[in-house]
Amino acid sequence: MIVVTGAAGFIGSCLVSRLNKAGYNNIVVVDDFSKTEKDDNLFDKTLIAKVGREDFVQWLSEFGEEVEFVYHIGARTDTTEFDVEIFNKLNLNYSKDVWNLCVQYKIPLVYASSAATYGLGEHGYKDDHAVIDKLVPLNPYGDSKNDFDKWVLTQTEFPPFWAGLKFFNVYGPNEFHKGRMASVIFHAFKQIRETEGMKLFRSHNPEYTDGGQLRDFVYVKDVVEVCHYLMDSSPESGIYNLGTGTSRTFLDLVKNTFKAMGVKENISFIDTPADIRDKYQYFTEADMTKLIDSGFDKGFHTLEEGVADYVTNYLSKEEYY
């Protein structure tokens, strides 16, 4: 059995689809299934069982000997939530329980970390274990992910293989349910369709032009390809960045969205909200050396390729992956 937590969510459901395409049908999906807006993400997927998020730790303690691999993708990902106890429960302590059971039953584990751990990038964006203890995330979500990374690196017992993935700005199909936390491309598509225009945040940093803020946008199909590679190849255990290694501007992203939609460009700018302005990231870019040196050689979609595929084959058709 292969377990995927957060399986009804964005990345988790795309991972289930990728595993199905690779011939894996013995999948146990874990999530909060009371949130019916995510149901379509798992429609037509092949799986053998659903386990509620609250029941999973107990389930794994009973059936761990039958589990071959765990993808722990599920997490509370709302960067606007500031209740630390929610993150301690759902991201930190829950992940510790999953880790300890994977150690006990000798189950390989891939878990979701986040580029939010890098904060403002004061220490760069290199997935060097020596830097992790110095990182200063900008919100409780980032803190919870970094706290777990730090805890992992203090352990003396490990699963037979493990990897923590620092996801950068992931976009792609199966994010209809995410609301304000969906990718900028999703919101751009919706806004352009409704108004034939798109508003971007104005730059409040003299080093960047309006719309020139840079992010490492990574297509979800590449993310799940890396997840499959890690299970298939079991390279050296550790914490890995998962971006493309190339930062692009929000203008690039939105221009490509207009192009894919066949709509004339109409871009305007609004002030970045004052409450997030001081902690707004103007640049992120994953150093992908470690993953590529480990043997991953399939490359990544360019922004142009990813946006075109997402808009044309999924958003425009309201299709799922």
N, C-alpha and C positions, 0 to 999 in steps of 0.2 A: 504493500500500500504506500502511496505517496500522499502526504498531507499538505494542503495549502490553506493557511489561515488568511483571513481577509479576502476569501475567495469570491465573494459576491461584489467586491469593490472593483475599482478601476484596474490597477495593475494585477491584482490577484485573479480576476476573471480572464484577463488576457493571457496570464500564465497557464491557467487551466486549458484554454483553447490551444496554446502552443504545445502543451504536453499531449493533448488529444491528437494533434496533428503528427506528433512523433510516435504515436501508437500506444501511449500510456492511458489506459482507461480505468485503472484501479485507483482512482483518486477520491480521497476523503476531503470534503470542503468544510471549512470552519468559518463562521461569521455570526453576526447578529441578524438572524433571519426574520426578525420582527419588522425590519425596515424594508417594506415591500417595494419601495421605489428602485431597489437594486435587483429585483427578481429577474428582469430581462437579461441582465449580464450573464446569467447562468443558463438561460434558455438554450436548449439544443446541445449543451455540453454533456459529455459522458462522464459519470461519476458513480461511485458505489455507495456513498453515504454522506449525509449532512450532519454536522455536529454543531450545536450552539456554542457561541464563544464562551459563555459562562460554564459550560460543561466540559470544555476541551481538556483542561489540565487533568481532570479526573479520568476522562476517556483515555488520554495518552498513558496515564499511569496503569490502566488496565490492559490496553492493547499495544503497548510500546514494542513488544517483541515481534509484532506483525508489521511494523512500520519500517519501510526501507529508506525514506527520505522525508524531511520536513522543510517546507518553505514557510517561514514565519513572516508573512507580508502584512498581516493585519496590525493596525495601530490607530490610535486617535491622532489625526493629522491636522486638526484645526489650529492654524498658527495664530488665530485671534482669540483662542481660549486661554485664560490666564489662571485657571484653577489648577494649581500644581498637583493637588491630590488626585485629580482625574488622570493626569499623565503618570503619576507614580503608580497608580493602580493598573492602568491599561497598557502602558508602554514599558515601564521599568520593571515592576515586580512580576507582572504577567510573563514578560520575556525571560526573566530569571527562572521562573518555574518551567517554562518550555526548555530552556537551555539545560537545566539540571536533569530533566527527564531524558533529553537526548544524550546526555552524558551517561546516565544510568543504563539506558537500553542500547547504547552505542549506535545512535542514529545520526547520520550526516545532517547538517543544518545550514540552511541559508536564511539569513534574517535581513529585514529592511532597516538600514540606518538612514541617514539623510544628509544632504549637503547643507541643511540648516545648521548642522553642527559647526560649520566654519564661521558663523557669525559674519562680521564685516570683511573677513578674509585677511585679517591682520597677520596671520601666519601662513598665508598662501592657501592653495587648494591641492596639496599633495597628500595622498593617503598613507602617510608615514606614521607608524604607531607611536613614534617618539613625540609627535606633535599633539596627539589627541588630548593629553592631559592639560595642554596650554590653551585649548580652544575656548572661546567665549561666545556661545550662541546668543541670539537676540530675543528669544522668547522661551516660555516653558516647554513648548513642543521640541525645540532644538535642544534644550537642556536634557529632556528625558532621553532623547536618542544618544546624546553624547555621554550621559551618565551610564547608559547601558554599555556603550562601547568601552568606556573606562573600566566598568565592572568586569567585562569579558576579559580584558587584558590583564586583570589581576588574578584570574583563576589558575588553579593548578591542575584541574581536570577538564578535558575538552572532549567534544564529540570527535569521532574518527576523522571527519572533515567538517570544517565550518568556514563560513564567509559572511561578513557583514557588508552590505552594499549601500554606499552613500549615493542615493538617487539625487540627481540634479533636477532640472526643470522638465519633468516628464509630461508629455502630451500624447493624445491619441484616442482611439475609440474606447467606448465603455465608460465614459465619464459624465454621461447625461445626468446622473443623480447627484453630482458633487456640488451643485449650486455655486456659491461664491468662491469655493476652493477649486473649481475646475480651472483648466489651463487658460492662458490668455488667448490662445487660438480658438478655443471653444467660445469664449465670450466675444471675441472679435467676429466670428461667424454669426453669432446670434445678433450682435449689434448692427453689423452691416446688413443683414437680411431685413432687420426691422427699420433701419433709418438710412441705409445706403451710405453710412459714414462710420468712422471709428474714432473714439477719443482715447488718447494716450496720456500718461502722466508727463507733465513738463519736467525738465531737468532743473534741479535746484543746486547742482554742482557745476561750477564753471568749467570743469574738465570734460563735461559731456554735453552734447547738444540735446535738444528736445527729441525724445525718441531714440537717442543714441546710447541709452543704458544697455548694458550687455549681459546676456545670460547664456548659459550652456543648455540649450533646448535639446532634449533627447527623446526620440520617438519610442513609444511603448513597445513596438515590435522589436526594437533593438534591446530594450531592457529584458524582455522575456527570452530573447535569444541568448543573452548572457546567463540568465538563470538556468536555462537548459544546458548550456556549456559547462557550468560549474558542477551540475549533477553528473553529466556525462564524462567529464575529464578529471574532476577532483584535483585541481592544481594545488599549490601551497595554500594552506589555510591562512586567513587574515582578513583585514578590512580593506575593501576595494572601493575606489570611486566608480560611479557609473553615470557618465555623461558622454559627450562625443569627443571632448578635448578641444572643441572649437566654439568660442563664444560668438554670438550674433546679436544684433540690435533688435529692439522691439519694432523699429521701423521695418527691418528686413522681414520680420515675422508677419506684420500686418500687411505689408505690400504683397507678400506671397499669398496671403489669405484672399485679398481682393482679386489677385490674378486667378487663383484657383476657382473663385466664385464667378469669374467673368464680369466683375463689377468695376466701374471706374474708381480710381483711388480718390478718397475723400477723408483725409486724416486731419484731426485738430487736437489741441492739447489743453489739458486742465491741470491745475495745481495738484501736486501730490498732497493727500490729506495731511494736515499738520500733525496728527497723532502718530503717524508712521514715518514722517519725513526724516527725522534724525537717525532712524535705524534702517533707512531704505538702502538696499544693496544696489550699487551701480555697476558691479562687475562680478561675475562668477565664471569660472572655467576649470573643468576637471582636468587634473593631470592624470592621463590614462595609461601612463607608462607601465605601472604594475600589472594591470589586467592584460595588456597586449603582450608584455614579456612573459606572462604565464602561459601564453599559447593561444589566446583568443585572436583569431585572424579574419573574422567575417566582416569587419568594418561596420560603419554606421550610416544610416540615411543622412544625406545633407538636409538642411532645413527646407530647401526647395522640394526635395523628393518627399519628405515626411509630410509637409503641409499639403502638397498636392494629393497624396494618397488619402490622408485623413479627411480633407474637405470633399474630395470627389467621390470616394468610395464608402464613406461612413456618415459624415455630418449631413451632406446633401440628401442622402438616401435614408437617414435615420436608421442606419444599420449598425450591428454589433459585430465585434471580432470574436 
